[in-house]
Amino acid sequence: MICQRCGTEVYKYGTCNYCKRNICNNCVKSSRKVSKTIRLVICKDDWSKMGSRKLFKSATKDA
């Protein structure tokens, strides 16, 4: 797989919950578990967008 943000080839990738791109571990800005089954991931590009960052920080179990 190729990271859709930086273009490096990676074996394991995560999906950003806000832009829906497949990103490598280096491009993940933050991630957290909202519940046992839901894991939120935000990339470095979406972290700089205040709307996406507010959604990430205010996410609850309803997400």
Secondary structure, DSSP 8 states (H G I E B T S, - for coil): -B-TTT--B-SS-EE-TTT--EE-GGGEEEEEESSSS-EEEEEHHHHTSHHHHHHHHT--TT-
